[in-house]
Amino acid sequence: MVDITHKSATLRKAVATASVVTSHGRTVDAIKNGQVPKGNVYEFARAATLLAIKKTSDIIPDCHPLPIEYAAIDFEIEELTIKISVTVHTIYKTGVEVEAMHGASVAALVLYDMLKPIDKHVEIGSIRLLHKSGGKSDHAHLLENRKIKAAVVVCSDSVYSGEKQDRSGFVLQELLEDYGIDVVRFEVVPDEIDAIQHQLTVSRELGVDMLIYTGGTGVSDRDVTPEAVEPYLTKKLPGVMEIARQYGQQFVKTAMLSRAVAGFADRMLVLTLPGSTNGVKESVKALFPQILHVFPIQDNQGHG
């Protein structure tokens, strides 16, 4: 099974459709008038579909078991065709497309089974995914009309002095570039307030859209990144790092000790991430790509 350990639980929705084509109007009349010998085709199909949705992971080997928060099955007759629509919602780390399609498939099979005694030529038509939402692809449009320029600053006495090799900064740069963000500056500074603030001033003057620090967010005497950055934040975004801490807490129980902050320094977004490689990876997974929503909002493009 695909590893979804580091994904975030979000509201996921999917709508799948299927069709059952009858061969003559008498079959349709029997459905409408409740005269199908085996019983009410809609109610049987609806019950079977609900079971199928909830049992998808038992049938499809690679599907993850997940909680079903909502399911609905609708039927509509158009001429000789019965159109089936199955909607499924969950709040989880992966989507419900297969659950919706499995439900639509079973609904079509139930209709076929119940109608074949009175219609030997009934057929199952197309089964397809009509719509899905709630995953990473929802945010793919955020950078369609704008190129984001970013600066990465590593705050570390040991890396600055050459005692240690930097890893978190390069990992951060790679992750940003994976999202199509152009890293135009990469600097290493000691854990000194003046040095950290100088990088913020320079990045802002250069018109950088996003400045991300890594390191110096802990509780030691030399961890001063939040103190250096906070005076420059003209609009704080406390919820951003709350989400990062909450997400990290699932994997490392000491994530709650992070003092990371986030906000705007005028029009430049500033994020402060932990100094460990895993801390950077987890923070990026928690915040991206949805954090990029701030840029269309900043450009007065609305929340759509």
N, C-alpha and C positions, 0 to 999 in steps of 0.2 A: 504494500500500500504506500502511496505517496506520503512523504513526511509533511504533516501540517502542524507540527509542534509549535513552530514559531509564527503561525498565522494568527491574526486577531479575529475574535468572534464579532461578526457584524450581522445586520439584518440582511438575509439573502432571500430573494424571491425568484420564482421560475413559473412560467406558463407553458404548458405543452398541449398540443392538439392532436387529435386523431379523427378519422372518419370511417363510417361504415356505410357502404353503398348497397341499398336494396335493389331488387330487380323489377318490382312493380308496386303500384299504388296500394294494393291490398295489404301489403306488409306495413306500410306507413299507417294506414287506417287502423290496423290491429293494434299498433303501438299507441296511437292517439286514443283509442277507445278502450284500452286496457283489456284486449281480447287475445293477447299472446298466451298460448296454452301453458307455458312454463311460469307465467306470472308477470309482475310489473318489471319490465326490463330496466327501467331507470333506477329503481331502488336496489335491485340486485347488483347492477353495475356500480352504483355509487358505493355500496357496502364493500364490494370486492376491491374497488379502487382505493378506498381508505386503507384497507389491509395491505394492498400492494405497495402503497407509498411507504408505510411504516416498516415493511419487510424488505425493502429494496436491498439493503446491505446483506441480507441473508441469501439473496439470489445472485447479485452481481458481485463477484469476488473482491474487486478493488474498491468498492464503495465503502466509505466510512459510516459506521453507525452514527446517527445524529438525531437530535430532538426535532420533532415536527411540531411547530407552533400553530400552524394553520393549514387547512387543506379544503379545497372546494372543487366540486365537480359539476359542470353544467352541460346540458344537452340542448341542441337546436336542430330542428328538421328543416332542410332546404330541398324542396322537391323530393327526390328519392334518397337523399343523403342525410345521415344522422351525424352531426358535427359534435365532437366531444372536446371540452376544454377543461384542463386540470391545472389548478393553481396551488402552489405549495410555498409556505414561508418557514424559515427557521432563523434562529439567531445562533450562528455557529461559525466555525473556521473555514468551512468549505460549502459550496453551493448545492442546490437541490434540483439541478437540471435533470439528472438521471431519475430521481424520485418522481418528478413530474411526468417524465416520458414513460417510466415504468407504469405509473398509474393510468396514463392514457392508453397504453398498450393493453393492459388488463381490462379496462373498461370496454375497449373495442372487442376483445376476445369474448367477454361475457355477452355482449350484444350479439355477436356472431353465433355463439352457442345457443342462445335463447331463440334466435330468429330462424335458424337453419331448418327446424321442423316445418316451418310454413313458407320458407323461401330458400330453395335449393341453390340459388345463384347469388346469395348475399356475399359481399366481399369486404375485406378490410382495406381501407385506402391508406393514405400517407399518415405517418406518425412523425411529428417534428417538434422541435423546440421553437416556440414563438417568441419568448422574451425571457431574459434573466437580468438580475441586478444584484448589487451588494458586494461584488468582488473588486479586484484590482482594476479590471477593465473599466469600471465606472469612472475612474479618474484619468483615463488615457487622454481626455480632451484638454486637460488643464494647461498643458504647455503647447497646444497646437499653434497658437498665434503669438507666442512670446518665447524668446530664448533667455533662460535664467543664467546669470553670471554669479558664480559663487567663489568665496575665499575660504580656505581651510587653514586654521591656525592650531598648531600643536603646542600646548602649554606643559612643559616638562623640564625641570632642572637637569635631569640625567640625560635626556635626549639632546638638549641644547649644549651640554658640556661634552657630548660625544661618548659618555659612559655607556649609553644604551642605544640600540637601533630603534627607530620609530616604526611601529606597525599600525597603530590605530589611525594615524593621519592618512596613510596610503590606502588603508581599507576604506576609510570614509570617502576619499577621493574616487575610488573605484565604484563604490556604491552610488555616489551622486551621478557619476558619468553614465551608470546603467539606467538612470532615470532621464537621461538626455540633458543633464545640467552641466554647463561649461565651467570647470574649475580654472579660474584665471589667476589665482594667487594661492601659493602654498608656503607657509612660513612656520618656523619653529622658534619659540620664545621661552625664556625662563619663567618660572612661577613668580613673576614680579608684576605688581599692579600697573606700574608705568608702562612696561613692555606690552602687556595685554591691551591696555587702553590705546596705545599708539597704533596697534594693528587695527583696532576698530575705527580710529580716526582716519587712517590712510585708506582703508577699504571703503568707508563712506564717501570720502573725497573722490575716489576712483569710480564711483557709481556702481559698486557691487550690489547686486540684489539681495544676496544672502551670505552672511558670515557665520561660519560654524566653528566653534572652538571644541577641541577635545582635550580633556585633562583639567585638573584643578578644581573639580566639583565636589570633592570629598570633605572630610572633617579634620584633616591634619592642619598644622599651623601654616604649611606652605600652600595649601589649597585655597587660592584667593580669586579664582576666575569669577565667581558670582559677585564678589565685592567690587571687582574691577569693572564688570559689565553693567551692573544695575544702575549706576548713576547716569548712564548714557541712554537708558531705555525710556523713550518718550511715550510708549504705549506697551504696557506689559501684557503678556499672554500666559497667565498662570496655569491655565488648563493644559497647555501643550506639554510641559514637563511632568505634570501630574499623571498624564496618560503614559508617558515614557517610564516613570517610576512604577506605576501600577503594572505595566506590561513586564518590566524587568523583574518585578517581585515574584512573578510566576516561576522564574528560573533561578534567581539568586536572591536569597532572603535578605541580603544586606543592601539590595537596591534602594530600600527606603532611606538609606543614609545619604543618598545623593542630594546635593543642594543646587542642582542645575536650575537655571532660569532661562526664560525666553521672552522675546518681545521685539518691538521695532525701535530702532535708533533712527528717528525720522522715517525715511522710506525703506530702510534696509532691515531685513529680517535677521535677527541674531539668535542663534541657538547655542547652548553650552552643553556638551555631551561628556560622559565619563571618559577617562583616559584609557581604559582597557579595550582591547580589540572586541571582546564579546559585548561589552557595554555599548560600544559604538554600533555594532551590528543590531543589537536588540533595540536600541533607540531609533535607528533608521527604520527598522521593520515596524515599530510602533507608530511612527510619525509620517512616514512617506507611503504613498504619494499624496495623502490627503492634506498635509501641511501646505502643499503647493496651491491649495484653494485660496490662500491669502492673496496671491498675485492677481488673479482676475477680479477679486473683490477690490483690491487696491486700485485697479484700473477702471473701477466703476462699471464692471460688466455684470454685476448682480450675483446672486447665489445659484443661478441655474447652471 
